[in-house]
């Protein structure tokens, strides 16, 4: 547990700095191209095309395959060096092929995610995509290197390396503003030079974070060389593991495609694609800091316990992770919901735009607790080498998300369309975690879910008065017309004030009722802060 605590501290610190600088990066980008408008939506689609693949690689194919396989290969006499060399070579070849194919199909990819863009908007998005799609290779290699470092218990670099990307991008966006001016949210504002500068500098940030991981590779004790002799490396087992996660990739891409096609019809004066991604970035701040930093070391431990057949220890890991994550994510979700407008002001150009974006953020936050539980359950299946079952419950979630997204334009006005689709996404995540929990119960037996759910219910009850206190602070500050929405910096300060008040009330209530989980969580936070 000591090593897990230290790893959690290292990851939490890196993730915190990474996400904060990522938010600053988004803020500077908003100053350059805006947050609501056709040009902003065109760039958002182009820049997210490689991200879609990275997200699934990092949380699906590589997480499902690399961590358990490296743990297994490390038991070999050479520490897994030969097998890992073969796998790295194969992965690099595949990533190069996928990147080349994506660039050739750039116009089709833009259509697949933004079919309702105007012709001029589609052309701009395609031009941006040609500069952004090379990120696929570097995102993939970044995830491959990072997951291998995690599997070898070198936890810090993977969390800290994205900071380099953010720093390079921030500098690049500032350079862009100095060269061409800001607020270029109209399609007519763009020429090939501007497109090349913005797209090229964005990709340069991804290249930088990938190369940075190579400086930490020596800590793994592995020497990787190109090895094209893939026969005999257990490709059958890897193919079986990766096959289902590749299928899950296609399902996830299908969901994103439908959602973005729906949102592309609202592009222009309404919160649409760029607003969606900016709201998601704010949402990911508490998710990454809390869930990823605490959950990632647990996943390595789960893999070790599952590999040794210690099911009782796995069940204990599940319960401990769920209750610890639950106590923290409940108050995070509630506090950011109350501070949604100030939080949205950080990534918008006006108070009116913040009010328009806030419902999108709230829609995502409704799914924060289910996603935290889902993180633990999904990675438990991965620890047992089961990628088929996660595909099945992801398919279930995808069907709900797609169905609801297609229905939303029939009942929801365009100005609320992005918020409605985000809420539908959260609802589908809740349905998914219910099914996933039942399937894991069938595999491992009793998970103590009753006690875990009761703990989350108690946390939610304690969070309600905390939310009321935070809302009171927002109202006293003038609400939408107050100081918290007068600028980006004021918005960030407003979030901090509201969050601090809500957190203080939450802790006081839990302490008053002597919640047993509070001492564990406070001890964990103290250890994380101390380290």
N, C-alpha and C positions, 0 to 999 in steps of 0.2 A: 504493500500500500504506500510505503514511503516513496518508491520509485514512481508509482502512478501519480502521486501528489506532485512530485517534482516535474514530471512530464506535463501534467495538466497546467501547472503554473507557467511553464515555458511556452506551451501552445496558447494558453489564454492571453499571455502578454503579447505574443506575436500576433495573434488574431485580433486583439484589441487595437494595436497600432495599425495593423493592416486594414482593418475595417474603417477606422477613423480616417486614415489617409485616403482610403477608397472613397469615403464620403466627401472628403475635401476635393478629390479628383473629380467627382461628379459635379460638385459645386462650380469648380472652375470651368468644366465643360458646359454647364448651363450658361455661364457668362459668355461663352464663345458662340453657342448655337441655340440657346434657349431650351426650354423644357416642354413647351406645347407649341406645335407647329409642324408643317410638312417636312422641312429640312431636318429638324431634330428627330422626327420619326423615321426618316430615311436613314440617317446615320445609326440610329438605335437598332434598326433591323439588321443592317450590314454588320455592325460590331457584335451583335448577339449570335450571328450564324455560327462562328467558331465556338462561342461560349456554350451553345447547346450541346455540342459534342463533348466539350471539356467537362461539363457538369455530370454527364452520364459516365464518362470515363473515370472521373475522379471518385464518384460515388457509386459506380456500378461495376463496369468491367474490371478496372484495376483494383478497386477495393475488394471486389468479390474474388479476384484471382490472385493478385500479387501478395497481399498480406498473408493469407493462409498458405500459399505455395512457397513463399520465401521462408516462412517459419518451418515448413516441412523440408525444403531443400537445405536449410541451414544445418540440419542434422547429418548431412553427408560429410565425408571426410574432408572435402575441400571447402566446407562451409557454404556450399551451394554455388560456388563461383562459376562452374562450367554451365550449369543449367541457367543461371541468371544471365550469363553472356549470350547464350542462344536466344533466350526470350527477349532480351533487349534488342538484339539484331532483328529478330522477326518483327517486333513492335515498330521499330524505326522504319522498316520497309513498308509495313502496312500504313503507317501514318503518312509517309511520303506519297503513297498511292492515293490515299483518301484526300489529302490536300490538293494534289494535282487534279483529281476528278472534280472536287468541289469548285475549284477555280474555273474549270472548263464549263461547269454548269451554273455559274454565278447568276445569270438572269433567271434560270428556272428556280433556283433556290429562293431568290427574292420573291418570285411569283408565289412559291409555295407558302411563304409566310406573310405576304402582303398583297394578295390578289386584288384588293380594292384600292390600291394606290393609283393615282393618276399616272399617265404615261411619263410625264416629266419627273414625278416623284420616284417612279420605278427606275428610270434611267440614273438618277442621282444615287439611289440606293445600290444599284448594280456597280456603279463606279467606285463607291466606298467599299463594297464587298470585295472587289479585286485587290484592294490594299489590305483588307482585314482578314481574308480567308487563310493566308499563310500562317496565321496564328494557330490553326488547327494542329500543325506539326509540333509547334513549340508548347502549346497547351498539353498535348498528349505526352510529350517527353517530360514536361514539368511534373505531370501527375505520376508518370512511371517512376521517375527519380524520387519524388517525394514519398510515394507509398512504399518504395523499397527502403528508404531511410526510416520511415515509421516502423516497418516490419523488423528492421535491425535495431529498433529502440533508439534511433537518433531522431527525436521528435521535433526539435526546435526549428530547423531550417525550412521545412515545408510551410510552417505557419508564418515565418518571418520574411521569406523571399518575395511574396507579393508586394511588400512595402517598396522594393526597388522599382517594380512596375508602376506603382502609384506615383513615386517621386519623378520618374522619367516622364510619365504622362502629364503630371501637373506642370512640369517645366515646359513640356511640349505645347500644352494648351495655352500657357501664358505667352510663349513665343508666337503661337498662331494669332492670339489677340493683338499682340504688339505689331505683327506684320500686316494683318488684314482687318483688324477691328473686331468688336464683339457683336453679339445679338444677330448673327447671320441666320435667321430663322425663315428666310424666304428662299424659294428655289432659285430665283433669279440672281441671288447673291453669290452663287458658286461658279468657279471655273476650275479647269483641270489642275492648276497649280495648288489651289486651296485644298482640293480633294486629296491630292498626293501628300501634302504636308500634314493634314489632320489624320488621314488614314495611316500614313507611314509612321508617324510618331506614336500612334496608338499601338501599332504592331511592334515597334521598337521596345516598348515597355514590357511586352510579353517575352520577347527574346531575352531581355536583360534578366528577368526573374528566373528564367530557365537556366541560363548560363551560371547564375549565382549559386545554384544548388551543386554544381560541379566542384565548387571550392570545399564543400563539406563531405564529399564522397569518400575521402580517405577514412573517415570515422567508421564506415561500414566494414572495413577490412577486406573489401572486395576489389579485385582488379578485373574490370570488364574489357573484353576485346570483341571485335567483330567475329561472329561464328555463324556461318550459314549452314552448318550441319545440324539440321533440326530433327532428323530422324533419331528416335530413341530418347527424346527428352520428355516423353509423356504427353505428347500433343493431344492424344485422345482425351485424357482427363481434363486438360486445359480447354480443349474445344467444347467439351460438355459443360464446363463451368461458364465459359465465355459465351457460348451459344445463346443461352437464355438471357444473359445480360445484354447481348447485342439486340436480341428481340425486344428487350425492355427499352433499349435505346430508341428503336424504331417506334415503339408505342409512345414514349415520351416526346419524340419529335412530332408525332402525329397530334398529340394534345396541344403542344406549343403552336404548331401550324394552324390548327383550327382557331385557337384563341387569338392569335395575331391577325389572322384573316378577318375575324370578327371585329377586332379593334381597328384594323386599317380602314374600315368604313367610317370610323369616327374621326380620323386624322384631319387636322386643320385647326379649328378653334377649340376643340375639346381635348380633355385628357385622354391620350391614346397610347401609342407604343412607347414613346420616350417616358411619359409619365408612369406607365406600367413598370418599366425597368428601374426607374428612379425610386419608386415606392418599394419595389422588391429589394433594392439595395439597402434602404433604411430598415426594412423588415429583417434582412439577413444580418444586421449588426447584432441584435440580441441572440439570434439563432446561432450565429457562428461563435460568438464569445462564450456562450453558455453551453450549447449542445456539442459543438465540434471540439472545444477545448477539453471538456470533461469526458465526452463520449469516445474520442479517438483512442486514448490510452486504454479505456475499458474494452474497446474492440480487440486490441492486441491481446489483452488478458483473456477475453472470451475465446479467441482463436486458440490460445494455448490450452485452456481448460477443455474446450470442445475436442481438440486434437488428442488430448489425453483421456477422453471419455469420462470426464468428471462432470456429469450432468448436474449434480447437486450444486457444485460451485458455480456453474453457468446460471442456474436459477437464482442463486444469491446475487450474482453480478447483475442480473436483469433487474431484480427488485431494488437493489441499492442504487443503480443508475437511474431508474425511473423516478424514485422518490427524490433523489438529489436534484435531478433535472427539473422535476415538476415544481418543487418549491421555488426555484429561481425563474423558470420561464413564465409561470403564472403572473407574478408581479411585473415581469418585463413586458408581457403582452398588455396587461391592464394599464400600466403607466404610459406606454407609448400610444395606446388608444386615446387616453385622455389628452395627451400632448400631440395628437395627430396633426393639428394645423401648424403649430410651431415647428414640428419635425418636418412637415412638408415645405415649410418656408425655407428650410436650409437648401433645398434643391429646386426652388422655383424663383422666378424673377419678380413676383409681386404677391401681396396678400390675397388677391382674388385667385391667382393661380394656386396658392397654397390651399385655399378652401376647396378648390376643385379637385386637387390631388389627394387631400386628406381621406376621403371615403375609400379610395383605392388602397391606401395604406391600412386602414381599418379592416378592409376585406381580407387582406393577407394575414393580419395579426390574429384573426379568428382561428387560423389554422396553426398557430405557433405551438400550442400544447400538443395537439395530435401529431405534428411533425416531430416533436421531441420524443414522444413515445415510439413513433414509427422508426426513428433513427435506431433505437435500441433493438427493436424487434427485427428489423430487416437485417441488421448486422449480426444478429444471433444466427439467422439462417445462413448468412455468408460464412460464419465461423465454422459451421458444420459442412461447408462445401455445397450447400443447397442454393442454387440460383434459379431453379425452376419455380419454386414456390413464390419467391418475391416477384417473379414475372407474372404469375397468375393474379396475385392481389394488386399488382400495378395495373394490369389489364382491366381489372374491375374498377379501379379508381379512374383510369383513363376513359372508360365508357361513360361514367357519370360526369366527368369534367367536360368531355366533348358534347354530350347531350345537353347539358345545362348551358354551355357557351353558345350553342346553336339556337337555343330557345330565347336567350336574353334579348337579342334585337327585336323580337316580336312584342316584348312587354316593357322594355326599359328604354327611356329616352337616351339619345346619344351622349349627352353630357354625363350620364351616370353609367354608361356601358362598361367602362374599364373597372369601376368599383363592383359592378354586378358580376363580372367574369371573375374577378379576384375572390369575391365571396363564394362563388360556385367552386372555385379551386379549393378553398378551405373546407367546404362541405364534403367534397370528394375525398380529401385527405382524412377527414374524420371517418367516413365510411370505410376507407382503406384500412385504417388502423384497427377498426373493430374486426374486420375479416382476418387481418394478419395475426391479431392476438389469438383468435380462435384457432387458427391453423397451427400456431406455435404451441398452444395448449395441447393440441392433439399429438404433437411430436414429443414434447418434453414432460407432459403431465401438468399438474397444478403449478402455475406461475405466481400464485399469490396476487392475482390481478385485483381481487376484491379489496385487499388492503391497500394496494397501490392506487386504485381509483378513489377509495375513500380519502386517502391522503391528498390527492389532487383536488377533491371536492372541498376539503377543509381549507386548503390553500386558497381556493377560489372565493370561499365565503369570507376569509380574512382580507382578500384583496378588494372586496366591494367597498368597505369604508375607506380604504386607502385610495380607491379611485375617486370617491366623493371628495376627499380632502384635496387631491390633485386638481380636480375640476374646479373646486372652490378657488384655488390659487389662480387658475386660468381666468376665471370670471373676474376676480378682483384685479387682475392685470389688464382688464379691458377687453377680454375675449378676442374676437377676430379683428377688432379695431384697435387693440392695445399694443403695447410696446413689443410684445413677443412676435409680432408679424411685420414689424417695420423694416427688417433686414435679415440677411442670412445669419449673421452673427447673433443677432437678438433672438432669432428662432432657436439656435443651438443653446443659448443661455436659458431660454424659456423651458426647453426640454429638460435641462439639468435641474432647474428649480422645481418643476412639477414632479420629476422623477424622484428627487431627493425627499420631498414631502410625502409622496405616496409610499416610498420605501420605508421611511421612518414609521409611518402609521402601520404598515404591514408587519414590520418586525415587532412593534409594540404589541399588536394583537396576538401574534403567534407566541410571543413570550408570556403574555397574560394567561393564555390557555395552555401554556407549557407544551407546545407542540414538540414532540421528541425529535423531529427532523431538523428543527431550527439549530440545535446545538451542532449537529453534524455539518449543516450547511455553513454556519458561521465559522466553524473550525476549518472547513475547506477553504472558504474565502480568505481567512486569515493566513493560512499556509500559502495560498496562491499569491496574496499580496506580499507576504514576507519574502517569498522566493523570487 
